[in-house]
Amino acid sequence: MLEVSGLKINGLQILKRNLAVFCGVVFDFMLSGGLLCAQESLAQRENAIKAGFLVGMQEFVTWELTHDSEKNVTYATIGDASFGEIIERAVAAKKRNLEDFQVAEFTTVEDITFVNFLFVRDYPEEEIGELVSRCTELGILTVSDQEGFVANGGIVEFFRSNNRVRIRINVGAAERANIKISSKLLRLAERVKR
């Protein structure tokens, strides 16, 4: 027993309290780290689902405009370029011939040349109109997970509903880009005609 300023304090009680506080802090730290890891892995899974869907989408889309790259399916990203790596992993997971697929990265609207699919992420909303216009002229199927993308003229938008990744398709935008989307794919989507 320890006496400080007239108070009798049990050293074992102090040790237990300090240990309890320390364990609580460590537990909170581990729990918050675990939640961050869980959120990160959830985001990774969601990105993998989107990329897998994007790669599989080519079987349900035809381009009326002819291009030199008809034999190869070409993807590109603008905004967040890291999604290109996720697309490449999705191609490998679907056991596609990697030589038939190409993934490019554009940094500005002026850089955009024909690709089959352009994935748009973290792109300034005020510049979406110009980007969509350029892609429509070239017959590019635009895809994004940015909220309001199809409302701004994009063709496909990924969104979450009831903890699921869903798609919204702007049929009018696809028609303007001379892209035909299979009724099988349209049945899975929320359709918008703008």
N, C-alpha and C positions, 0 to 999 in steps of 0.2 A: 504494500500500500504506500502511496506517495502522498505527501501533504504539501499543497501549494496554497499560500494565502489563506490558510485556515480550512481549505477544502481537502477532503480525503479522496484521492483518486486511485483507483485500481489500475495498475499498469496493463494488466491483461485486458481490461475493458477498453482502454485507449487503443491498444493494438487491434482488438476486434473491430472497433468502430472505423479506424483508419483502413483496415483491410477491407471492410465492407464498402467503404467509399471508393477505395481503389478498384476493387472488383466491379463495382457499379460503373465506374468510368470506363474501365476496360471493356466491359460487356456492351455499354452504349456505343463505344467506338467500333467494336467488332460488328455489332448489329447494323450500325449505319453503313459500315463498309460492305457488309453482306447485302444490304438493300441496294447500295450503289451497284454492286456486282450483278445482282439480280436484275436491276433496271437496265444495266449495260447489256447483259445477255438477252434480255427481252428485246431491246432495240436491235441487237445483232440478228436475232431470229426473225424479227419483223422485216429487216432489210433483206435477209435471205429469202423470205417468202415473196417479197416484192420483186426481187431479181429473178427468182424462179418463174414467177408469173410472167414477167417481161420476156424472158427467153422462150417460154412456152407459147406466148401470144403470137409469135410469127406464123404458127400453123393455122391461125384463124384470121389472118389479114392478107389482103392482096393489094398491090400497088398498081394502079392503072397506068401511071407514068412509067416508061421504061428507063432504066439506068444501066450504066456499064457494070455495076456491081450486082447484077441480078443473081449470080451464082453464090455470092457471099451475103450473109446477113451482117449488117453493120450497125453497131450501137455507138452512141456517143453520150457524153455527159457535158453539162454546162452548169456552172455554179459550184457544187461540191463534187470534185473529181474523184473522191474516194469511192463513190458508188461504182465506178468502172471496174475496180478490183472485185467487188461483190458480184457484178455481172459475169466476170471471167470465172469465178468460182461456181456460179450457177450453171454456166455452160459446161464446165468440167463435171459437175454433179449429174447433169442430164446425159452425160457420156456422149456429147456431141463432138463432132470432129472440130477441134479447135482451129484448124486451118480455114474452115468455112465461116468462121466468126471473126469479126474485128471490133475492137473497142477503141474509140478515139476520145479525145478531150478537146472541147472548145472553150475558149475563155471569153470571147466576145461574139456578138451576133454576126459581125462581119466575117468571122472565121468560118461560119457554118457552111459546109458543103453537103452534098447529099449523103445521108445515112438513112437506114430504115427506121431506126428508133433514136430519139433524143430524150434522155432522161434529164429533167430539170429539177434542181434542188438548191435551196438557199440562194435563189436568184431574185434580184430586186423586183418587187411587184410592179413598180412603175415602168419597168422595161419589158414586162411579159408581152405586152401588145406587139411591140416591134419584133420580138423573138418569134412569136406565133405567126406573124405576117410572113417573115422570112421562111419559116418552115412550111407554111402552107404553099408558098410559091414553089418550093423544092419537092413537095410531096412527102414530107417527113412526118411520121407519127410521133407526136409529142406526148410524153408521159411525165407526170410529176406527183409528188406527195405534198405539194404546197396547197394549203387550203385555198379554195376559190380558183384553182387553175383552169378548170373547164369553163367557169363563168367568165374568165378572161380570154377564152378562145382556144385553150388547149384541148387536146383530144381525149386523153385518158388521165384520170386523177385517182390515186390510191387514197383511201380514207379508212378510218377505223369506225366500226359500228359493232356494238355488243362484243367488244374485245376480239374482233375479227378484222382482218384486212379485206376491204371490199374495193370495187372499182366503180367509177362513174365515167360514162363515155358520152362525149359530146358528138352526137351523130352528125349534126350540121357541120361541125369543124372537120370531121373525117371526110364528108362529101366534098367540101371546098378544097381539100388537099388531094382529092382523087384517090382516096383510100377506101377500100371496101372491107368492112368488118363482118365476119361470119355471124349469122343469127345465133349460133351456138354460144359465142362469146357474149353477144348482146343479151342473151337470156340470163347470164350471170351478173350482169351489170345493172346499175341504176342509170337509166338513159336520160340524156338532156339533149334538146335540139335548139341550139342557138346559132 
